[in-house]
Amino acid sequence: MTDNSDLKTRLVQQALAEGFVACRICRPWDVPEVPARLEAFLDAGYHGQMGWMEERKHWRGDPAQLWPEAQSVIMLAESYTPDEDPTAVIGQPDRGAVSVYARNRDYHDLVKKRLKRLARWLIAETGDSTAVKVFVDTAPVPEKPLAQAAGLGWQGKHTNLVSRDFGNWAFIGSVFTTLDLPVDGAEPDHCGSCRSCLTACPTDAFPAPYQLDARRCISYLTIEHKGPIMPELRAKLGNRIYGCDDCLAACPWNKFAVAASDMRYSARDELIAPKLAELAVLDDAAFRAFFSGSPIKRIGRDRFVRNVLYAIGNSGEADLRATAAQLVTDPDPTVAEAATWALKQLDMAQAG
């Protein structure tokens, strides 16, 4: 154990040198509460159209099944703290609000490359008999429960990871390994009586503390939800066109937030407060070019323009009427319906 303890110390140092803000270790089986919580989430239908959660629940519910040979899980956090107030754009009706994490390069690519470098370092230190697998948000791994079990932080009332050391602006990555490494203890909950994240939610997406109904979450609606969004929720979207940061921004623990170490997380100027009129008229080729290397690209032009049209409808800006009118005959029926809805909302705002 002495050798592995020393290895762990050097591993943590290497992780910090790579740009991670924290590195902790747990076992794959250290999350016994996950299966019941996941089953309750699915039974309530809170996953909405994310059918893959149901299909892969046996892995997400028990990470030990994902790779039975794994003995340790190295959990890592990488900060993406914004340089500016992410909610400031909410007060600019002719502009779109893009979630902080999506204002520049796709974090999946950046974090995975860092994880792979750390994994290669671990193999170089221990020999080719060491096996590793890296994951970052693209496999059925319960990252947040594992992160809490490893001591990175705790799952707050908004269900996201919160840390007393770096707040809640952080990506989570993991390295599963066959090495038997010393583990860290789980982090207890420090939310106390605070309800800031719950009251900040524009759509009341939290049925109770620590529970999220994705069907009402703006991040889910603008990214994962296909087709028209329920009319009763559209006005609550405001000008949020990709994701939502309201619950994250409201967390008091962000007073300890750590600056991002990778400049590629800093927002592109054109995505801090993009003009709705310019985004709405993007065709497929222009959309792909504008969002090259961005996580926004994966939802496609049609779903994105749908979101932009909802924001235009919510803007009350008469100058945007002509922009919406161009899209009422769009080939995509959801876009066309969103344009028609936007026109109606703008006309009502002007008449009222």
C-alpha positions in Angstrom: 0.0 0.0 0.0 3.0 2.3 0.6 3.9 2.3 -3.1 0.3 2.9 -4.1 0.0 5.7 -1.6 3.1 7.3 -3.1 1.7 6.7 -6.6 -1.6 8.4 -5.6 0.3 11.5 -4.3 2.1 11.7 -7.6 -1.1 11.1 -9.5 -2.8 14.0 -7.8 0.1 16.2 -8.6 0.1 15.2 -12.2 -3.6 15.8 -12.5 -3.2 19.3 -11.1 -0.4 19.9 -13.5 -2.7 18.9 -16.4 -5.1 21.6 -15.4 -7.7 19.7 -13.3 -8.7 21.6 -10.1 -9.2 18.4 -8.0 -8.5 14.7 -8.1 -10.1 12.1 -5.8 -10.5 8.3 -5.8 -13.3 5.9 -5.0 -14.4 2.4 -5.9 -16.8 1.6 -8.7 -19.2 0.1 -6.2 -19.2 3.1 -3.8 -22.5 4.4 -5.0 -25.1 1.9 -3.7 -27.9 4.5 -3.6 -27.8 5.1 -7.3 -30.0 2.2 -8.6 -33.0 3.2 -6.4 -32.6 6.9 -7.2 -32.3 6.2 -10.9 -35.3 3.9 -10.9 -37.4 6.5 -9.1 -36.3 9.2 -11.7 -37.2 6.9 -14.6 -40.5 5.8 -13.1 -41.6 9.4 -12.7 -40.8 10.0 -16.3 -38.4 12.8 -15.4 -36.1 11.7 -18.2 -38.4 12.9 -20.9 -37.2 11.9 -24.4 -33.8 10.7 -23.1 -34.7 7.0 -23.8 -31.0 6.0 -23.6 -31.2 6.5 -19.8 -33.8 3.7 -19.6 -31.9 1.5 -22.0 -28.6 1.8 -20.2 -29.8 2.0 -16.6 -28.1 -1.3 -15.6 -24.8 0.4 -16.3 -25.6 3.8 -15.0 -27.1 2.3 -11.9 -24.1 0.2 -11.2 -20.8 1.4 -12.6 -19.1 -1.8 -11.4 -21.0 -3.5 -14.3 -19.6 -1.1 -16.8 -16.1 -2.7 -16.4 -16.0 -5.5 -13.8 -12.2 -5.6 -13.8 -11.9 -2.0 -12.5 -10.8 -1.6 -8.9 -10.5 2.2 -8.7 -12.2 5.2 -10.2 -10.1 8.4 -10.4 -12.6 11.3 -10.4 -11.4 14.7 -11.7 -12.9 18.2 -11.8 -12.0 20.8 -14.4 -13.1 24.4 -13.8 -14.9 26.5 -16.5 -15.8 29.5 -14.3 -17.1 32.3 -16.5 -15.2 35.6 -16.7 -18.5 37.6 -16.7 -21.9 37.4 -15.2 -23.6 34.7 -17.2 -27.1 36.1 -16.4 -26.4 39.6 -17.6 -27.6 38.8 -21.1 -31.0 37.7 -19.8 -32.0 41.4 -19.6 -31.2 42.0 -23.3 -34.3 40.8 -25.3 -32.8 41.1 -28.7 -29.8 38.9 -27.8 -29.6 35.2 -27.0 -28.4 33.6 -23.8 -26.0 30.7 -24.4 -24.9 28.5 -21.5 -21.4 29.2 -20.2 -20.0 25.8 -21.0 -21.0 26.1 -24.7 -19.6 29.5 -25.5 -16.4 28.2 -26.9 -14.8 24.7 -27.6 -16.6 21.5 -26.9 -15.6 20.4 -23.4 -15.9 16.7 -24.3 -12.9 17.0 -26.5 -10.8 19.1 -24.2 -11.4 17.1 -21.0 -11.0 13.7 -22.8 -7.6 14.7 -24.1 -6.5 15.7 -20.6 -7.9 12.5 -19.2 -6.0 10.4 -21.8 -2.8 12.2 -21.1 -3.2 11.4 -17.4 -4.1 7.8 -18.1 -1.0 7.4 -20.3 1.1 8.9 -17.5 -0.4 6.3 -15.1 0.5 3.5 -17.4 4.0 4.8 -17.9 4.5 4.9 -14.1 3.1 1.4 -13.4 3.7 -0.7 -16.5 1.7 -2.0 -19.4 -0.2 -4.4 -17.2 -2.3 -1.5 -15.9 -5.5 -1.1 -17.8 -7.5 2.2 -17.9 -10.7 3.6 -19.5 -11.6 7.2 -19.6 -15.1 8.7 -19.6 -16.5 12.2 -19.8 -20.2 12.5 -20.1 -20.6 10.3 -23.1 -21.0 6.9 -21.4 -23.5 5.6 -18.9 -21.4 6.5 -15.9 -23.0 8.2 -12.8 -20.3 10.9 -12.7 -21.9 13.1 -10.0 -22.6 10.3 -7.4 -19.1 8.9 -8.1 -17.6 12.4 -7.7 -19.4 12.7 -4.3 -18.2 9.3 -3.2 -14.7 10.2 -4.1 -14.9 13.5 -2.2 -14.8 16.0 -5.1 -17.9 17.6 -3.7 -21.6 16.8 -3.2 -24.7 16.8 -5.3 -26.5 20.0 -4.5 -30.2 20.6 -4.4 -30.0 21.4 -8.1 -28.5 17.9 -8.6 -25.2 19.3 -9.9 -21.8 18.8 -8.2 -20.9 21.6 -5.7 -17.5 22.0 -4.0 -16.4 24.1 -1.1 -13.1 24.5 -3.0 -14.3 25.5 -6.5 -18.0 26.1 -6.5 -20.1 24.4 -9.1 -18.7 25.6 -12.4 -16.8 22.4 -13.2 -16.8 19.5 -15.6 -16.3 16.0 -14.3 -14.2 13.3 -15.9 -13.2 9.8 -14.7 -10.5 7.3 -15.2 -11.4 3.7 -14.4 -8.4 1.5 -13.7 -7.5 -2.0 -12.6 -5.1 -0.5 -10.1 -5.9 -0.7 -6.4 -5.4 2.9 -5.3 -6.1 4.3 -1.8 -9.6 5.9 -1.7 -10.8 9.3 -0.4 -13.9 9.6 1.8 -17.2 10.8 0.5 -18.0 14.5 0.8 -21.0 15.3 3.0 -23.8 17.7 2.0 -23.2 21.4 2.8 -26.3 22.9 1.2 -28.0 23.4 4.6 -31.3 25.3 4.4 -30.2 27.3 1.3 -32.8 27.2 -1.6 -31.1 29.7 -3.9 -30.8 27.3 -6.9 -34.4 26.0 -6.5 -36.0 29.5 -6.5 -33.8 30.7 -9.4 -35.2 28.1 -11.8 -37.5 29.9 -14.4 -39.6 26.8 -15.1 -39.9 25.3 -11.6 -38.0 22.2 -12.8 -37.3 20.9 -9.3 -40.3 19.0 -7.8 -38.3 18.8 -4.5 -34.7 19.5 -3.4 -32.2 17.1 -5.1 -34.8 16.1 -7.7 -34.9 17.4 -11.3 -37.8 16.9 -13.8 -35.8 17.2 -17.0 -39.1 17.8 -18.9 -39.3 21.3 -17.4 -35.5 22.0 -17.4 -34.5 24.7 -19.9 -31.2 22.9 -20.6 -33.1 19.7 -21.5 -35.7 21.6 -23.5 -33.3 23.6 -25.6 -30.8 20.7 -26.2 -32.3 17.3 -25.8 -36.0 17.8 -26.6 -37.0 17.1 -30.2 -39.9 18.8 -31.9 -42.1 21.7 -30.5 -41.7 22.7 -26.9 -44.9 22.8 -24.9 -46.5 26.3 -25.4 -47.0 26.9 -21.7 -43.2 26.6 -21.2 -42.1 28.7 -24.2 -42.5 32.1 -22.5 -40.5 30.9 -19.5 -37.5 30.2 -21.8 -37.0 34.0 -22.2 -34.0 34.5 -24.4 -32.2 31.3 -23.4 -31.4 29.6 -26.7 -29.0 26.9 -25.6 -28.9 25.6 -22.0 -29.5 27.5 -18.8 -27.2 28.6 -16.0 -29.6 30.1 -13.6 -29.4 27.4 -10.9 -25.6 27.2 -11.2 -25.2 31.0 -11.1 -27.3 31.3 -7.9 -25.2 29.0 -5.8 -23.4 30.8 -2.9 -20.5 28.4 -3.0 -19.4 30.1 -6.2 -17.6 32.6 -4.0 -14.9 30.0 -4.0 -15.0 29.4 -7.8 -11.6 28.8 -9.4 -10.7 30.4 -12.7 -10.6 28.1 -15.7 -7.0 27.0 -16.6 -7.8 26.5 -20.3 -8.3 29.6 -22.3 -10.5 27.6 -24.7 -13.3 27.8 -22.2 -13.3 31.6 -22.3 -16.3 32.8 -24.2 -16.0 33.7 -27.9 -17.0 37.4 -28.1 -19.8 36.5 -30.6 -21.4 34.1 -28.2 -21.5 36.2 -25.0 -24.6 38.0 -26.3 -25.3 37.0 -29.9 -28.0 38.9 -31.9 -31.1 36.8 -32.4 -31.7 38.4 -35.8 -28.4 37.0 -37.1 -28.8 33.6 -35.6 -32.3 33.0 -36.9 -31.3 33.3 -40.5 -28.5 30.7 -40.4 -28.9 27.9 -42.9 -27.4 24.5 -42.3 -24.0 25.3 -43.8 -23.7 28.6 -42.0 -24.8 27.0 -38.7 -22.2 24.3 -39.0 -19.5 26.8 -39.9 -20.4 29.3 -37.1 -20.5 26.5 -34.5 -17.5 24.5 -35.7 -15.8 22.9 -32.6 -18.8 23.9 -30.4 -21.1 21.6 -28.5 -24.0 23.6 -29.9 -23.3 22.0 -33.3 -24.6 18.6 -32.2 -28.2 19.7 -31.8 -28.4 20.8 -35.5 -29.6 23.9 -37.2 -33.3 23.2 -37.0 -33.5 22.7 -33.2 -31.3 25.7 -32.6 -33.3 28.0 -34.9 -36.4 26.7 -33.1 -34.9 28.0 -29.8 -34.0 31.3 -31.4 -37.5 31.8 -32.7 -39.0 31.2 -29.2 -36.6 33.9 -27.9 -37.7 36.2 -30.7 -41.3 35.6 -29.7 -40.5 36.4 -26.1 -38.5 39.5 -26.9 -41.4 42.0 -27.6 -39.1 43.6 -30.2 -41.1 44.7 -33.2 -37.9 45.0 -35.2 -37.5 41.2 -35.1 -40.9 40.6 -36.7 -39.5 40.5 -40.2 -36.9 38.0 -39.2 -39.5 35.6 -37.9 -41.7 36.1 -40.9 -38.9 34.8 -43.2 -39.2 31.4 -41.5 -42.9 30.7 -41.4 -42.4 28.6 -44.6 -39.2 26.9 -43.4 -38.9 23.3 -44.7 -38.6 22.0 -41.1 -42.2 22.0 -39.6 -41.0 22.7 -36.1 -39.1 25.8 -37.2 -42.1 26.9 -39.3 -44.4 26.5 -36.3 -42.0 28.3 -34.0 -41.9 31.2 -36.4 -45.7 31.4 -36.6 -45.8 31.4 -32.8 -43.2 34.1 -32.6 -45.1 36.3 -34.9 -48.3 35.9 -32.9 -46.4 36.7 -29.7 -44.9 39.8 -31.2 -48.2 41.0 -32.5 -49.8 40.5 -29.1 -47.0 42.4 -27.4 -47.5 45.3 -29.8 -51.2 45.3 -29.5 -51.1 45.1 -25.7 
